[in-house]
Amino acid sequence: PKVTTYSKNESILVVGDGDFTFCRGLVKHRGTGKGVVATSYDSHKTVLRKYPHAKEALAKVSAAGAEIKHDVDGTNIQASLGTRRFDR
């Protein structure tokens, strides 16, 4: 199987990471959250209610320097993020 690596220099948008465990793994893999924008469709409050372990994942993602955005509709990214561009 092909292994994908993510450079520390790339800007990465993660859309709809419900419990933020993918992003937690991503920032661990990269060694930094710099350049990562992690999003969820749900509000912060709803994420914590739906996913009890999300609080820990969010703390690690945030501590690594990633930007976290809630209430992001993946079908209308521009409404939440404007015209920002990402490498991945």
C-alpha positions in Angstrom: 0.0 0.0 0.0 1.0 3.6 -0.7 2.0 5.7 2.3 1.2 9.4 2.1 3.5 11.8 3.8 2.6 15.4 4.7 5.3 18.0 4.7 5.7 20.5 7.5 5.7 23.2 4.8 2.3 22.3 3.3 -0.9 24.0 4.2 -3.6 21.3 4.8 -7.4 21.7 5.1 -9.2 18.8 6.9 -12.9 19.0 6.3 -15.4 17.4 8.7 -13.1 15.7 11.2 -16.0 14.8 13.6 -14.0 13.9 16.7 -10.7 15.4 15.5 -8.7 12.2 15.9 -7.6 12.3 12.3 -6.1 15.7 12.9 -4.5 14.6 16.1 -2.8 11.8 14.1 -1.9 14.3 11.3 -0.2 16.8 13.6 1.6 14.0 15.3 2.8 12.6 12.0 4.0 16.1 10.8 5.5 17.1 14.1 3.5 20.3 14.1 0.0 21.7 13.5 1.4 24.8 11.8 -0.4 25.1 8.4 -3.3 22.8 9.4 -6.9 24.0 9.5 -9.1 21.4 11.1 -12.9 21.8 10.6 -16.1 20.2 11.8 -19.7 20.7 10.6 -20.9 20.7 14.2 -20.4 23.5 16.8 -17.8 23.1 19.5 -20.4 22.3 22.1 -22.0 19.6 19.8 -18.6 18.0 19.1 -17.9 17.7 22.8 -21.4 16.2 23.4 -21.3 13.7 20.5 -17.7 12.6 21.0 -16.6 12.4 24.7 -12.9 11.9 23.7 -12.9 14.9 21.4 -11.8 17.3 24.2 -8.5 15.6 24.5 -8.0 15.4 20.7 -8.9 19.1 20.3 -6.4 20.1 23.0 -3.6 18.2 21.3 -4.4 19.6 17.9 -4.6 23.1 19.2 -1.4 22.8 21.3 0.4 21.6 18.2 -0.5 25.0 16.5 -3.3 23.9 14.2 -6.3 26.2 13.6 -9.7 24.8 14.6 -12.9 25.9 13.0 -16.4 24.7 13.9 -19.7 25.2 12.1 -18.1 24.7 8.7 -20.3 23.5 5.9 -18.1 21.5 3.6 -20.4 22.3 0.7 -19.7 26.1 1.2 -16.1 26.4 2.4 -15.8 30.0 1.2 -18.4 31.1 3.7 -16.2 30.0 6.6 -12.7 30.3 5.2 -13.0 32.9 2.4 -10.6 32.4 -0.6 -7.8 30.8 1.3 -5.9 28.2 -0.6 -4.3 25.0 0.6 -1.8 22.5 -0.7 -3.9 19.6 0.4 
